[in-house]
Structures are given as structure tokens and as C-alpha cells.
Amino acid sequence: MSFDPSDAPLRLGVAGLGRGFMLTAPSILAHPGITLAAAAAPRAETRAAFEAQFGGKAHDSVEALCADPAVEAVYIATPHQMHAEHVAAAAAAGKAVLVEKPLAVSMDDGARMVAAASGAGIALIVGPSHSFDGPVEQARAIITSGRYGRLRMVQALNYTDFLYRPRRPEELVTDQGGGVIFSQAVHQIDIVRLLAGGQAHSVTAMTGNWDAARPTEGAYAALIDFEGGAFASLTYSGYAHFDSDEWMDQVGELGQAKDPATYGKARRALATVHSAQEEAALKRRRTFGAEAVPPPAPHHEHFGPIIASLEGADLRLTPQGVHVYGHTERQFLPAPAWPAPRQGVLDRLIAAVRHGEKVVQDGRWGLASLEVCHAILASAQTGQRVALHHQVAA
Ligand SMILES: NC(=O)c1ccc[n+]([C@@H]2O[C@H](COP(=O)([O-])OP(=O)(O)OC[C@H]3O[C@@H](n4cnc5c(N)ncnc54)[C@H](O)[C@@H]3O)[C@@H](O)[C@H]2O)c1
């Protein structure tokens, strides 16, 4: 549902004012149903920048943020490995949570988070993820309408320079949640699970770890089969020189028009750093306090080309909507215009907190997507098909 304008704005606190926050901030600021009420950040200059720009209190710990009576719900945008501790703090304070993807790094942490949220009776939503994108929701509605028969297959691919964007050291260590599986595959998994109904059965995958200077998974190909017989093929390269946004009308992942003149920018910038510390500092230059929050992007976000094949039609998702290729006719269905690309996930957060609505991408859903991430790694390592046991329906 979209948010009810008669509701009082949701007072949101943010834990972690890094890159993830910067990407969601334009949508938070554009949303009439949300007030940015407070934050938590370890660095004094970041806290000062937050208070100067938004007026709310910036705390030096997530516990203090969660205890702040000005805060109704907490958006946890700290590094993956901290999500469990920070969700526990929010649950202890009885505050609803929107936690960045992936839910956690380990399945044990993820299961503890789900239990903490359910024990405290708080909403736990995992996002933003690209499964909340307008055209994905639209494709899901077309599939569930039954108009074109059963879903048979989903093809998702994405070619990016992900591995050459500046990283914290642990983002290049798989066991600590580094590499493309935890940060990128989880988007594709969320999308295909949503389109195919959520209940994946098994995963067969191969991964690429091709750059000794950045020794983590940078690429993968995975096959997933679903209850009902549909299957999905997921391909991702974070080593790419080709940019698959060329196939998305030159619109970038975040819904911005892509300037072809920026070709090679990430690799050029990375070539200027000479240590892990310099690289982490380069990453910090793209976070809150170092850069201004940009205006909302004009298009929907996306996660690369996606084609869903049904008995009676193929659906091709674009940043503007969904092309429907039927037996004898084709049409383009524009996605509803949103004031900012991440409106969908924020609407869901408000609906969950204000009206107790269930959100598909909740903690158990996030745990199921995390299970698929681990299954990709396990299948690539063993050469075996990996059965899944924590899946939930959409
Ligand atoms: N949905 C998306 O499109 C998207 C994009 C980027 C990142 N993310 C997610 O955001 C999360 C953070 O990644 P990032 O790339 O923004 O990293 P980042 O390093 O840019 O940001 C993390 C921030 O957390 C802060 N932090 C660390 N410890 C803290 C603590 N104890 N209390 C409060 N703040 C603390 C850091 O100072 C930093 O500003 C990850 O889970 C990542 O997957 C999501």
C-alpha cells in the first residue's frame, strides 16, 4: 500500500551515516511521511554535520539512538557484520527496524535477529533492496494476476565495476561478508525470489575469484529452482568492463542518467590509492558529511536486465516500467511515477509501523535470501547442488 497522508510523519533514526545512508537519504528527504529525527555515528564531524543539516540529535552509539524518545523506527545502515548487534539494540528498545541488506553475514546472526524482533514484537524489514523497485513490484503484480499463465523462468544479469569501487578492508574478505555474494547477489536473489514466489528449492552455482589483489568473489553464475517448477538463472560480474546499464536505457542502478564520459572512473580513482587505509578514506569521501545529499534520481532504480518468462508472455523490466511481449501483441506498461526511487520500501516501513501491515521482505525473508547467498558459496566450493531449508513464500 502507499502511505496514508493523514498519518503523522514517521520519526526515523539512522544508525550509520555511510554510503548506504547516502543512497537512501534522497528518498527519505523527499518522503512526506517521514521525518529524519536522529542518528548515530562514531565520528564527531559526521554527527556535527547531521545536526547542522537536519536538526535532530546525533548520538555516539546505536543504543543511545534507540533509547531516544524522538525516534519511532531505526534504519540500520551500518556494515553487514554489525547488523545483528544493532537490531538487538533496537529490539531491546522496542523500535521497529529497517535494516540494510544483507540481513547479516552468518545464518546464526540472522536467526538471532529474527528471534529478537519477534520476541520484542517489532517490525523487522530488510531493505532497501532492489526487490522494492517499482518495476519489480509491477512485474510481480502481472505474474500473480495469472493473466499470462505460470511463470517458467527468470533471467537476471548484471555487469558492473563493483569490485573496483573503494572498499573497507573487510569488504574484500568473504568470511566477513565481503565480495559480491553478500552485497550484490542478495539483490538479485531478492528480485527472483519475489518474482518466483519466494520458495526456492536448491542452488547450483559457480563463483569467480579472479583478482589476487582483491581476493574475494567478484562474479558468479547460479541456477535456482522454485516450488511450482520455475527456475532462475543469475549472472553477475563485478569485474566487468562492459556496463550492462547500456542495456537499461543508460540509466544507472540508482535511477540516475548515466554519463558515458565517466567510463573507467572507478578503476581510475582506485589507481590513486596505495594502501587499505587510503582506500577506506576514499570510500569515506562518498559518505555523509563529506558529500552533499544529491536530489532524488528521476528514474526507478534497477539491478540490471531481468526477463521473466511466463507461459503466455515474456516480461522485460526497465527503469521506466515493464515491456510485455505476448503471443501476438506487445505493450509497454509504465511504472507508477514516484517522487524518489526508494519510495516503495519507505511506504512499506510506514505501513508496517503505523498499520501493522506485513511486509514480504521481513526478517524471515531476509534469512531465506541469506541462505541462498551461502548456498551459492557452498555449491561453488563443493561442485554440488545445495538444498535449501529456510525458504518462505512471498
Ligand atoms: N541498498 C543499497 O543500495 C546499499 C548500498 C550501499 C550499502 N548498503 C548497505 O549499507 C550497509 C553499510 O555499507 P556502506 O557501504 O554504507 O558502508 P560505509 O562504511 O560507507 O558506512 C557504514 C557507516 O557505519 C558507521 N558505523 C560504523 N560503526 C558504527 C556504530 N557502531 N554505530 C553507528 N555507526 C557506525 C560508519 O562510520 C560508516 O559511516 C551495508 O550493510 C551495505 O550492504 C546498501
The ligand as an ORCA input file, in Angstrom:
! r2SCAN-3c Opt
* xyz 0 1
  N      20.799     -0.883     -0.571
  C      21.868     -0.368     -1.194
  O      21.794      0.050     -2.351
  C      23.167     -0.268     -0.424
  C      24.248      0.424     -0.977
  C      25.402      0.567     -0.205
  C      25.464     -0.021      1.039
  N      24.412     -0.721      1.521
  C      24.456     -1.387      2.823
  O      24.718     -0.447      3.845
  C      25.481     -1.064      4.869
  C      26.710     -0.206      5.133
  O      27.545     -0.249      3.988
  P      28.192      1.087      3.416
  O      28.677      0.768      2.061
  O      27.260      2.225      3.612
  O      29.433      1.232      4.390
  P      30.063      2.593      4.932
  O      31.357      2.246      5.549
  O      30.054      3.632      3.858
  O      29.022      3.066      6.030
  C      28.889      2.456      7.262
  C      28.753      3.544      8.280
  O      28.500      2.966      9.543
  C      29.188      3.738     10.509
  N      29.381      2.961     11.712
  C      30.323      2.023     11.989
  N      30.149      1.565     13.241
  C      29.092      2.209     13.760
  C      28.437      2.169     15.004
  N      28.827      1.352     15.964
  N      27.389      2.982     15.195
  C      26.966      3.807     14.230
  N      27.544      3.895     13.015
  C      28.600      3.092     12.798
  C      30.495      4.119      9.820
  O      31.063      5.237     10.437
  C      30.021      4.398      8.408
  O      29.669      5.749      8.226
  C      25.845     -2.456      4.385
  O      25.052     -3.422      5.004
  C      25.571     -2.400      2.884
  O      25.137     -3.640      2.344
  C      23.272     -0.838      0.804
*
